[in-house]
Amino acid sequence: MRRHEYQARCALMAWAVDWELRIVVDGKTLLSERCPRGSEAFRLAEEWRGRMIRQGWRQITPQAIGDSVYL
C-alpha cells in the first residue's frame, strides 16, 4: 500500500505453533500480532487493510513486465 512517500507491506510469518502478521513500512515493522490459526491471521490482515484504506492508504498491485515485477 502507498500513502504519500511511504510504502507498506503486510508480511505473514508461519511459526511452529502460530502465525505472525506484520505491517512493515519502509523496512521497519510498525505493527505485529500473533494468531493461533491461519484463518485468524487472514481475518486480521483484512481488518488492518480496511483500517489503512480509511486512513488514506491506497492499495497497489505489482505489475509483471517481462521477467521483472514493478510496483
N, CA, C and O atoms as a printed pandas DataFrame, in Angstrom:
     atom_number atom_name residue_name chain_id  residue_number  x_coord  y_coord  z_coord
0              1         N          MET        A               1    0.854   -1.156    0.000
1              2        CA          MET        A               1    0.000    0.000    0.000
2              3         C          MET        A               1    0.908    1.229    0.000
3              4         O          MET        A               1    2.062    1.172    0.424
4              5         N          ARG        A               2    0.365    2.319   -0.478
5              6        CA          ARG        A               2    1.128    3.570   -0.515
6              7         C          ARG        A               2    0.311    4.698    0.082
7              8         O          ARG        A               2   -0.914    4.743   -0.023
8              9         N          ARG        A               3    1.042    5.611    0.716
9             10        CA          ARG        A               3    0.459    6.858    1.202
10            11         C          ARG        A               3    1.581    7.883    1.226
11            12         O          ARG        A               3    2.587    7.713    1.915
12            13         N          HIS        A               4    1.392    8.933    0.473
13            14        CA          HIS        A               4    2.430    9.961    0.297
14            15         C          HIS        A               4    3.701    9.280   -0.205
15            16         O          HIS        A               4    3.667    8.590   -1.224
16            17         N          GLU        A               5    4.816    9.463    0.493
17            18        CA          GLU        A               5    6.076    8.851    0.056
18            19         C          GLU        A               5    6.347    7.514    0.737
19            20         O          GLU        A               5    7.420    6.941    0.549
20            21         N          TYR        A               6    5.407    7.007    1.519
21            22        CA          TYR        A               6    5.600    5.766    2.271
22            23         C          TYR        A               6    5.020    4.558    1.546
23            24         O          TYR        A               6    4.024    4.662    0.829
24            25         N          GLN        A               7    5.653    3.429    1.743
25            26        CA          GLN        A               7    5.165    2.176    1.184
26            27         C          GLN        A               7    5.052    1.155    2.315
27            28         O          GLN        A               7    5.988    0.986    3.097
28            29         N          ALA        A               8    3.920    0.482    2.400
29            30        CA          ALA        A               8    3.672   -0.504    3.453
30            31         C          ALA        A               8    3.425   -1.874    2.838
31            32         O          ALA        A               8    2.857   -2.000    1.753
32            33         N          ARG        A               9    3.864   -2.887    3.556
33            34        CA          ARG        A               9    3.630   -4.274    3.146
34            35         C          ARG        A               9    3.103   -5.059    4.340
35            36         O          ARG        A               9    3.392   -4.749    5.495
36            37         N          CYS        A              10    2.335   -6.063    4.028
37            38        CA          CYS        A              10    1.858   -6.978    5.046
38            39         C          CYS        A              10    2.685   -8.256    4.909
39            40         O          CYS        A              10    2.759   -8.834    3.825
40            41         N          ALA        A              11    3.295   -8.690    5.983
41            42        CA          ALA        A              11    4.111   -9.912    5.967
42            43         C          ALA        A              11    3.465  -10.949    6.872
43            44         O          ALA        A              11    3.047  -10.637    7.986
44            45         N          LEU        A              12    3.386  -12.172    6.394
45            46        CA          LEU        A              12    2.812  -13.270    7.157
46            47         C          LEU        A              12    3.914  -14.276    7.429
47            48         O          LEU        A              12    4.519  -14.820    6.504
48            49         N          MET        A              13    4.170  -14.521    8.719
49            50        CA          MET        A              13    5.217  -15.449    9.136
50            51         C          MET        A              13    4.557  -16.676    9.758
51            52         O          MET        A              13    3.696  -16.550   10.628
52            53         N          ALA        A              14    4.961  -17.855    9.312
53            54        CA          ALA        A              14    4.436  -19.103    9.883
54            55         C          ALA        A              14    5.470  -19.662   10.849
55            56         O          ALA        A              14    6.588  -19.995   10.454
56            57         N          TRP        A              15    5.088  -19.762   12.114
57            58        CA          TRP        A              15    5.957  -20.339   13.146
58            59         C          TRP        A              15    5.450  -21.736   13.471
59            60         O          TRP        A              15    4.422  -22.162   12.945
60            61         N          ALA        A              16    6.154  -22.440   14.319
61            62        CA          ALA        A              16    5.806  -23.829   14.652
62            63         C          ALA        A              16    4.416  -23.938   15.284
63            64         O          ALA        A              16    3.680  -24.882   15.000
64            65         N          VAL        A              17    4.057  -22.982   16.134
65            66        CA          VAL        A              17    2.786  -23.094   16.868
66            67         C          VAL        A              17    1.765  -22.019   16.526
67            68         O          VAL        A              17    0.610  -22.114   16.940
68            69         N          ASP        A              18    2.169  -20.999   15.779
69            70        CA          ASP        A              18    1.212  -19.945   15.440
70            71         C          ASP        A              18    1.667  -19.184   14.199
71            72         O          ASP        A              18    2.675  -19.525   13.580
72            73         N          TRP        A              19    0.917  -18.161   13.850
73            74        CA          TRP        A              19    1.193  -17.311   12.700
74            75         C          TRP        A              19    1.426  -15.898   13.217
75            76         O          TRP        A              19    0.827  -15.489   14.212
76            77         N          GLU        A              20    2.290  -15.157   12.547
77            78        CA          GLU        A              20    2.541  -13.766   12.929
78            79         C          GLU        A              20    2.294  -12.871   11.719
79            80         O          GLU        A              20    2.817  -13.107   10.630
80            81         N          LEU        A              21    1.498  -11.856   11.935
81            82        CA          LEU        A              21    1.184  -10.881   10.902
82            83         C          LEU        A              21    1.921   -9.590   11.240
83            84         O          LEU        A              21    1.900   -9.136   12.384
84            85         N          ARG        A              22    2.572   -9.002   10.238
85            86        CA          ARG        A              22    3.328   -7.765   10.458
86            87         C          ARG        A              22    2.961   -6.733    9.402
87            88         O          ARG        A              22    2.714   -7.067    8.243
88            89         N          ILE        A              23    2.931   -5.471    9.826
89            90        CA          ILE        A              23    2.851   -4.342    8.899
90            91         C          ILE        A              23    4.242   -3.728    8.882
91            92         O          ILE        A              23    4.748   -3.278    9.910
92            93         N          VAL        A              24    4.852   -3.716    7.706
93            94        CA          VAL        A              24    6.203   -3.197    7.534
94            95         C          VAL        A              24    6.112   -1.967    6.634
95            96         O          VAL        A              24    5.634   -2.044    5.502
96            97         N          VAL        A              25    6.579   -0.832    7.155
97            98        CA          VAL        A              25    6.581    0.423    6.397
98            99         C          VAL        A              25    8.032    0.832    6.177
99           100         O          VAL        A              25    8.783    1.071    7.123
100          101         N          ASP        A              26    8.402    0.903    4.908
101          102        CA          ASP        A              26    9.762    1.276    4.526
102          103         C          ASP        A              26   10.810    0.468    5.290
103          104         O          ASP        A              26   11.805    1.017    5.761
104          105         N          GLY        A              27   10.579   -0.834    5.407
105          106        CA          GLY        A              27   11.538   -1.748    6.020
106          107         C          GLY        A              27   11.480   -1.860    7.531
107          108         O          GLY        A              27   12.233   -2.639    8.115
108          109         N          LYS        A              28   10.607   -1.103    8.178
109          110        CA          LYS        A              28   10.505   -1.140    9.644
110          111         C          LYS        A              28    9.167   -1.731   10.056
111          112         O          LYS        A              28    8.121   -1.313    9.558
112          113         N          THR        A              29    9.196   -2.706   10.967
113          114        CA          THR        A              29    7.964   -3.302   11.467
114          115         C          THR        A              29    7.286   -2.322   12.412
115          116         O          THR        A              29    7.846   -1.961   13.447
116          117         N          LEU        A              30    6.066   -1.887   12.051
117          118        CA          LEU        A              30    5.332   -0.938   12.882
118          119         C          LEU        A              30    4.256   -1.614   13.727
119          120         O          LEU        A              30    3.854   -1.094   14.768
120          121         N          LEU        A              31    3.795   -2.779   13.269
121          122        CA          LEU        A              31    2.706   -3.458   13.958
122          123         C          LEU        A              31    2.908   -4.955   13.765
123          124         O          LEU        A              31    3.244   -5.408   12.671
124          125         N          SER        A              32    2.700   -5.720   14.835
125          126        CA          SER        A              32    2.878   -7.160   14.758
126          127         C          SER        A              32    1.904   -7.827   15.722
127          128         O          SER        A              32    1.700   -7.357   16.841
128          129         N          GLU        A              33    1.306   -8.928   15.274
129          130        CA          GLU        A              33    0.393   -9.671   16.151
130          131         C          GLU        A              33    0.436  -11.140   15.759
131          132         O          GLU        A              33    0.496  -11.479   14.577
132          133         N          ARG        A              34    0.403  -12.013   16.772
133          134        CA          ARG        A              34    0.411  -13.455   16.530
134          135         C          ARG        A              34   -1.000  -14.012   16.655
135          136         O          ARG        A              34   -1.805  -13.553   17.465
136          137         N          CYS        A              35   -1.274  -15.024   15.821
137          138        CA          CYS        A              35   -2.585  -15.677   15.797
138          139         C          CYS        A              35   -2.369  -17.187   15.848
139          140         O          CYS        A              35   -1.422  -17.694   15.246
140          141         N          PRO        A              36   -3.236  -17.914   16.564
141          142        CA          PRO        A              36   -3.054  -19.364   16.647
142          143         C          PRO        A              36   -3.405  -20.108   15.358
143          144         O          PRO        A              36   -2.950  -21.234   15.156
144          145         N          ARG        A              37   -4.200  -19.501   14.490
145          146        CA          ARG        A              37   -4.615  -20.171   13.247
146          147         C          ARG        A              37   -4.469  -19.229   12.063
147          148         O          ARG        A              37   -4.557  -18.009   12.193
148          149         N          GLY        A              38   -4.242  -19.837   10.903
149          150        CA          GLY        A              38   -4.100  -19.055    9.678
150          151         C          GLY        A              38   -5.342  -18.252    9.353
151          152         O          GLY        A              38   -5.244  -17.117    8.889
152          153         N          SER        A              39   -6.517  -18.832    9.591
153          154        CA          SER        A              39   -7.757  -18.120    9.267
154          155         C          SER        A              39   -7.875  -16.830   10.070
155          156         O          SER        A              39   -8.378  -15.828    9.560
156          157         N          GLU        A              40   -7.421  -16.843   11.315
157          158        CA          GLU        A              40   -7.454  -15.626   12.138
158          159         C          GLU        A              40   -6.451  -14.595   11.612
159          160         O          GLU        A              40   -6.724  -13.395   11.633
160          161         N          ALA        A              41   -5.298  -15.060   11.145
161          162        CA          ALA        A              41   -4.294  -14.140   10.598
162          163         C          ALA        A              41   -4.833  -13.446    9.344
163          164         O          ALA        A              41   -4.630  -12.245    9.166
164          165         N          PHE        A              42   -5.518  -14.195    8.476
165          166        CA          PHE        A              42   -6.071  -13.594    7.262
166          167         C          PHE        A              42   -7.229  -12.644    7.586
167          168         O          PHE        A              42   -7.385  -11.625    6.914
168          169         N          ARG        A              43   -8.029  -12.953    8.585
169          170        CA          ARG        A              43   -9.095  -12.046    9.023
170          171         C          ARG        A              43   -8.493  -10.752    9.547
171          172         O          ARG        A              43   -8.971   -9.663    9.232
172          173         N          LEU        A              44   -7.431  -10.878   10.355
173          174        CA          LEU        A              44   -6.753   -9.701   10.903
174          175         C          LEU        A              44   -6.131   -8.863    9.780
175          176         O          LEU        A              44   -6.184   -7.634    9.825
176          177         N          ALA        A              45   -5.546   -9.517    8.781
177          178        CA          ALA        A              45   -4.955   -8.789    7.647
178          179         C          ALA        A              45   -6.019   -7.956    6.935
179          180         O          ALA        A              45   -5.761   -6.812    6.562
180          181         N          GLU        A              46   -7.204   -8.517    6.745
181          182        CA          GLU        A              46   -8.298   -7.768    6.105
182          183         C          GLU        A              46   -8.738   -6.593    6.970
183          184         O          GLU        A              46   -9.042   -5.518    6.454
184          185         N          GLU        A              47   -8.773   -6.795    8.277
185          186        CA          GLU        A              47   -9.141   -5.711    9.200
186          187         C          GLU        A              47   -8.124   -4.579    9.111
187          188         O          GLU        A              47   -8.502   -3.411    9.016
188          189         N          TRP        A              48   -6.844   -4.915    9.140
189          190        CA          TRP        A              48   -5.794   -3.907    9.048
190          191         C          TRP        A              48   -5.835   -3.193    7.698
191          192         O          TRP        A              48   -5.668   -1.975    7.644
192          193         N          ARG        A              49   -6.058   -3.938    6.599
193          194        CA          ARG        A              49   -6.134   -3.347    5.269
194          195         C          ARG        A              49   -7.267   -2.321    5.212
195          196         O          ARG        A              49   -7.084   -1.214    4.706
196          197         N          GLY        A              50   -8.427   -2.691    5.730
197          198        CA          GLY        A              50   -9.561   -1.762    5.749
198          199         C          GLY        A              50   -9.265   -0.505    6.548
199          200         O          GLY        A              50   -9.623    0.597    6.131
200          201         N          ARG        A              51   -8.618   -0.662    7.687
201          202        CA          ARG        A              51   -8.259    0.493    8.518
202          203         C          ARG        A              51   -7.284    1.403    7.781
203          204         O          ARG        A              51   -7.419    2.625    7.821
204          205         N          MET        A              52   -6.302    0.807    7.107
205          206        CA          MET        A              52   -5.326    1.621    6.378
206          207         C          MET        A              52   -5.989    2.376    5.230
207          208         O          MET        A              52   -5.667    3.542    4.998
208          209         N          ILE        A              53   -6.898    1.742    4.515
209          210        CA          ILE        A              53   -7.617    2.422    3.435
210          211         C          ILE        A              53   -8.411    3.599    3.989
211          212         O          ILE        A              53   -8.431    4.668    3.380
212          213         N          ARG        A              54   -9.064    3.418    5.131
213          214        CA          ARG        A              54   -9.813    4.527    5.753
214          215         C          ARG        A              54   -8.884    5.660    6.184
215          216         O          ARG        A              54   -9.311    6.811    6.272
216          217         N          GLN        A              55   -7.617    5.341    6.452
217          218        CA          GLN        A              55   -6.640    6.356    6.855
218          219         C          GLN        A              55   -5.926    6.994    5.661
219          220         O          GLN        A              55   -5.001    7.785    5.842
220          221         N          GLY        A              56   -6.354    6.650    4.443
221          222        CA          GLY        A              56   -5.798    7.305    3.277
222          223         C          GLY        A              56   -4.757    6.515    2.499
223          224         O          GLY        A              56   -4.220    7.024    1.515
224          225         N          TRP        A              57   -4.454    5.286    2.910
225          226        CA          TRP        A              57   -3.536    4.449    2.152
226          227         C          TRP        A              57   -4.268    3.934    0.925
227          228         O          TRP        A              57   -5.486    3.755    0.952
228          229         N          ARG        A              58   -3.521    3.693   -0.162
229          230        CA          ARG        A              58   -4.145    3.093   -1.339
230          231         C          ARG        A              58   -3.405    1.806   -1.679
231          232         O          ARG        A              58   -2.179    1.723   -1.611
232          233         N          GLN        A              59   -4.181    0.833   -2.040
233          234        CA          GLN        A              59   -3.622   -0.476   -2.356
234          235         C          GLN        A              59   -2.973   -0.438   -3.730
235          236         O          GLN        A              59   -3.534    0.113   -4.676
236          237         N          ILE        A              60   -1.800   -1.020   -3.833
237          238        CA          ILE        A              60   -1.117   -1.111   -5.116
238          239         C          ILE        A              60   -0.955   -2.590   -5.467
239          240         O          ILE        A              60   -0.851   -3.445   -4.588
240          241         N          THR        A              61   -0.936   -2.868   -6.756
241          242        CA          THR        A              61   -0.790   -4.240   -7.233
242          243         C          THR        A              61    0.460   -4.321   -8.088
243          244         O          THR        A              61    0.599   -3.561   -9.046
244          245         N          PRO        A              62    1.384   -5.237   -7.757
245          246        CA          PRO        A              62    2.589   -5.389   -8.588
246          247         C          PRO        A              62    2.193   -5.758  -10.020
247          248         O          PRO        A              62    1.258   -6.527  -10.245
248          249         N          GLN        A              63    2.920   -5.195  -10.970
249          250        CA          GLN        A              63    2.691   -5.458  -12.386
250          251         C          GLN        A              63    3.917   -6.167  -12.964
251          252         O          GLN        A              63    5.034   -5.660  -12.869
252          253         N          ALA        A              64    3.707   -7.319  -13.552
253          254        CA          ALA        A              64    4.798   -8.054  -14.183
254          255         C          ALA        A              64    5.038   -7.520  -15.587
255          256         O          ALA        A              64    4.107   -7.400  -16.382
256          257         N          ILE        A              65    6.282   -7.202  -15.884
257          258        CA          ILE        A              65    6.683   -6.766  -17.218
258          259         C          ILE        A              65    7.906   -7.603  -17.582
259          260         O          ILE        A              65    8.994   -7.404  -17.041
260          261         N          GLY        A              66    7.714   -8.528  -18.494
261          262        CA          GLY        A              66    8.809   -9.437  -18.843
262          263         C          GLY        A              66    9.135  -10.333  -17.656
263          264         O          GLY        A              66    8.250  -10.988  -17.106
264          265         N          ASP        A              67   10.390  -10.361  -17.265
265          266        CA          ASP        A              67   10.833  -11.185  -16.138
266          267         C          ASP        A              67   10.874  -10.409  -14.826
267          268         O          ASP        A              67   11.275  -10.962  -13.802
268          269         N          SER        A              68   10.467   -9.137  -14.834
269          270        CA          SER        A              68   10.564   -8.292  -13.651
270          271         C          SER        A              68    9.174   -7.918  -13.147
271          272         O          SER        A              68    8.194   -7.933  -13.892
272          273         N          VAL        A              69    9.121   -7.583  -11.859
273          274        CA          VAL        A              69    7.874   -7.108  -11.246
274          275         C          VAL        A              69    8.106   -5.678  -10.789
275          276         O          VAL        A              69    9.095   -5.385  -10.117
276          277         N          TYR        A              70    7.180   -4.777  -11.159
277          278        CA          TYR        A              70    7.284   -3.362  -10.804
278          279         C          TYR        A              70    6.093   -2.963   -9.954
279          280         O          TYR        A              70    4.979   -3.446  -10.157
280          281         N          LEU        A              71    6.342   -2.065   -8.987
281          282        CA          LEU        A              71    5.268   -1.526   -8.154
282          283         C          LEU        A              71    4.898   -0.148   -8.617
283          284         O          LEU        A              71    4.009    0.478   -8.041
